[in-house]
Amino acid sequence: MDLTTWTWLNEPAKWSATPLTVHADPGSDFWRRTGNGVVRDSGHLYGVTLAGDFTITATFSGEYAAQYDHAGIGLLVDDETWIKAGVELFDGQRRPSAVVTRGFSDWNLALTGDFERFTVSAERRGDAVWIRYGVDGEEPTAVLRQAYFPPDIETKVGVMAASPEGEGFVTQFQEVQVTHLP
């Protein structure tokens, strides 16, 4: 993974490139209005800007500690149009999670057994993004979500982490791959 062309949106106070390790700052998050009226644009997103169709796949593990600690991949068009998907700590368990935001955030979780490493992918084709996942070395084939996403718009694509309720936590990305699609 060539990180030399990647940039931060909300660079965390601490991170390292080899291996890519992100220390999510306390109070960091991406969330918009739904359920509590809160707008948070302070989550960490490290990525590259792309147009057209693409796939991003990331394999990672984390030291989740507090409710809503989460990490994974992010696709961001602007403050009101984005997707984040990966693992989120909810009610004491790590769960596959996706949030799709188009003005308002829309959150879903999946149930899975215990796992150490998580792989998540997002494939953007036209106006749709397919999000899939796998655990502990499995290919990301389980569908987590399909969502509308504006086509042909430049999008910041990369890895993300946030700790909205906790004191922060550490995520290590073992593999990240971004591919332009024909």
N, C-alpha and C positions, 0 to 999 in steps of 0.2 A: 504494500500500500504506500503510495507516494503522497506524503502529507505536506510536501513543500508548497503546493498550490492551495491548500486548505486554509480557511480563516475562521475565527471565532465570532459568534454572536453571543455576547455575554460571557466573555472569557472567565473561567473560574480562577480563584486566588491561587490554586495549586493544580498542576497537571504536568504530565511528562509524555514525550512522543514515542519513546522506545522502551518497553511496549507502551502503546497508547493507554494511559491511565488518567482518569478524570476524578477529581475530588469535588463532588457537587457541593456548592456552598449552601449553608443553612438558609432557608427561606426562598430558595430558587424554585421556579416553576413556570410552566406554560399552561394557562387556563383562562377561559373567557366566559364569564357571566353565569353559566348554567348552575342552578341550585343555590348559589349564595351571592350572586352579583359581583363576585371578585374578578378582577382582571389582573393577571400576572403574566408578564413578558420577560421574566428574569432567568428562565432556564438556560442551560448551556447547550449550544449547538455548534459543533465543529464540522465544517463541511466545505463544499464547493458548489458554485452556481452552475446549473445545467438547464438547457431547454430541450424540449422534445421528450421522447420516451426513454426510460432508463430502468435499471434494477439496482437496488442497493441491498447488500446482505452483510450482516454483522454477527459475529459470534463473540460472546462476552460473559463475564461473571461479575458478581458484585457482593459487597458486604452490606446488604440492606439492613437498616436498623430501625427506622421509624415508619409509621403509617404514611403511605403514599410515596416513599422513596422510589424512584424509578429511573430506568436507563434503557437505551436502545437506539433506534434510528429516528431521524426527523426529516420532514419535508416541509419547507416553509416558503410561501409565496409572499406574504405580508403579515402584519399584526393580527389579521382576522381570518387568514386562510392558511391552515397548516394541518399536518398529521404528525403524531408521535406514536411509536409502537415499540413494544419490548416487554420488559418485566416490571411489575409494580408490586410493592409490598402492601397487601390489603388484609386487614384482620389477622396479622401475624403470619401470612403465607405469601410466598412469591407466586405471582400469577401472570400469565400472558395478558397484555393490556394494550388497548389502542384508544387514542383520542383523535377524533376528527373535528376540526373547527372550521366553520364557515359563518363567522359572526358570533356563534355560540358553540361552546364545546359539547361534544357528544362522546361519552365514555363507555367502553365495554371491557369486560374481563372474561377470561376462559378458565376452566378448571383443568388442572393437570396434576400429575403426581409430583413428588419431590425431584429436584434436579439441581445440578451444579452449574453447568454451562447451558446457555440459551442461544439459539440462532434465530434471527428474524430477518425477513426479506420484504421489500416493498417493490412491486413492479408497476410502473406507470405506463399505461398504453392508452393513448387518446385521452378520454375524459374519466378514466377509471384507474384506481390504484387497488391492487390485490395485495393483502398482507398475509404472509404465511409464517409459520414457525416450526421449530424442531428443538428437542432437548438432548443434551449429553451426546452430541455427535450425530444426531439424526439430521437428515436434510430437512430444510424448511418446507414441508409439504402440507401440514395441517393449516387449513384456512382459518384465520382469525377474523378477517373483515374484508369486504369489498366496499369501496366508497367512491363517490364522485369527487373528482379533483380537476380544476380547470386545465384544459389542454393547452399545449403550446405556449405556456407562460414560464419565464425563467423561475427556477426554484432552487433555493439553497437546500442541498441534500447532504446529510452526514449523520454523525452519531450525536446522541444527546444524553443528558443526565440532569436530574433535579431532586431536591429534597425540601418540599414545601413545608413540612411540619417538624422535621428533625434537625439535628445538629450537623447534617451533612453526612456523606458516605462516599466510599471509593468503588469505582467500577473499572475493570480492566478489559479492554477490547483485544481479543486474541487475533481476530481476523476482520477486515473490512474490505469489501469489494464493491466498486461502482462500475457499471457497464452501460454504455449507450446502446440503445436497441435500434435496429433498422426500421 
